[in-house]
């Protein structure tokens, strides 16, 4: 692997901070759900997501479109969950998020815009072909996750969905880091 990625504390710090801002709200939601009930956990998720979005904006000094979208989804589906006392709405948020991400990445491939490259190129400079492969991997991941979330949401108890969601968060982090590093390493080896 390239020395620049491993030895750059600035890049590592940026990636860790962005990961914390992205995954922090859902991790706090899962912890809240474990110790409280779904409605208090949903309120906490709504507040923490807005705080995370504002923090992302202050750090990046630009509109964080993905964070804004997540905040919008969380606010709408959280409000519906709380006002209608129906947990299925906050569960459906995840399906809609995954489908939207998959469709956005597909649109990027069709229009020849690599959204992953736009987001991560400064930390992981790779050829277009590698970014396209990474995009396909994420499309498959998001579609699979959307189907699984809907299946479990419709057939399992709320507790079972929670256990699934906890696993998915860990798997998403592991998957994201693994595929990015693997594609990056393969690209670096190809340059030798």
N, C-alpha and C positions, 0 to 999 in steps of 0.2 A: 504494500500500500504506500502511497505517496507520503513523504515526510510532511508535506504542507498540511494535510488533514490531521494527522496524529499529533503533530507538534504545535499546532496553532491553538493556543488557549483562547484566543479571541473567537475563533470559529466555534470551538467546543462550548464556550460560555453562551454564545448566541443560540446555538442549537438547543442547549439545555433549557435556557430561558424560554424560548419559543415552545418547546415541548411542555414545560410546566404551565405556561399560559393556555396551551391548547388542551392538555389532558387534566389540568388541575380541577376545573369545574366538574367534570364527570367523575373524577376520583373522589372529590368531596361529596358529590351526590351519592355515590355508592356507599361511602362511609356513613353518611347521614341516614340513608335508607336502612343500613344494617342496625343502627341504634335508635332510630326514630321510625316514623311511619312514612309512607309514600308521599303524603301531602306536605309534611314539613320538609322532607328531602327535596321535593319539587320546588318549594319556595326558596330553599337554600340554593338550589341549582340555578334558579332564575337570577338571584342576586349575584352570585359568584360569577356567572357567565357575563353579566353586564360589567362587573368590576374587571374581569379578565379582558374584555373587549376594549374598555377604556385604557387599561394598562398597555395593551398591545398597540393601540393608537399612539399613546405617549412615547413608547419606545421606538416604534417604526417611523413616526412622524409622517404617516400617510394613512389613508383609510384602509383598515384591514378587512377586505371584502369577505373573506371566509369567516372571520370572527363576527362580523356584522350579520352574516347570514345565520350563523349558529345562534347568535343572540336573538335574532328575529324568530327563528324556529322555536327556540326554548321559551321565549316570551309568549308566543301564540299558543303552543301546545301545553305549556305550563299553566297558562290562564285557563284553558279549556279543562285541564285536569282538575284544577282547584275549584273552578266555578261549577262544574258539572259532577264533581266527585267521581270521576272516571279515570283510573290510572292508565287506561289503554291509550289515551292521547299522548302522554309523555313517552310511552313505549313506541308509538307510531312515529314520533319525531326522529328516532334513530333510523327507521326504514327510509323515511323521506330524505334524510341527510345522505345516507349511503347511495340511494338512487340518484340524487342530484349530483353527488361527486362523480359517480360513474358516468352519467350523461355529460357532465362538463368535460371530463377527460376524453370521452368519445368525440365530443364536438371539437376539442383541441386537435385530435388526430385528423379529423375531417378537414379542418381549416388550416392544418399545418402549424398549429401553435402548441408548443409543449408547456403546459401550465406547470408541470413539475420542474422543468428546467428553469422557468421564470422564478420559481420559488427557491430552488436549491442550487442553482448553477454556481453561485459565488463560493459555496462550500464544497461542491462536488463538480468540478469542471469535467464534463464528459461529452463525447460525440453525440450527435442527434440520434443515431441508431440506438445507443444505450438508453437515452431518455425515452425513446419510443417503447423499448422493451419494458422499461420500468413502468411506463404508463399502462401497458397491457396488463402487467402484474397487478397494479392497483385497481384497474377496472374489474378484473376477475375477483379481486378481494372484496370490493365494494358491492358488487352484484351478489356474491355468495353471502356476504354479511346481511344484506337486505332481505334475501330469501329466508335465511336462518332466523333473523329477528322476527319476521312476520310469522313464520311457522311456530316458533316458540311462544310468541305473544298470543297467538290464537289457540294453542293447544296445551300450554303449561300454566301452572299457577304463577302468581306474581313473584313468589319467592324463587321459583325455578327460573323465571325470566331474569331476576336479579342475579342469580348465580351465573347464568349464561352471560349476562352483560359484564359482570366482573371478569370473567374469563376472556371475553372479547377485547376489553380494554388492554389487558396484559398482552394478548396475542397481537393486537394492533401495533403496540409499541415494539414488540419483538420482530414482527413481520416488517415494519417500516425500517427499522435499523438494519436488519439482516439483508433485505433486498437492496437497499441503497448501498450498503457497504459492498455486497457481492458484485453488483453491477459496476461500482466504482473501481473495485480491485481488478475485475476483468478488463475494464477499460485501461487501467494503468499497465497491466501486464501486456496488453495488445500494443502499447506504445514502445515496449522494449525491443 
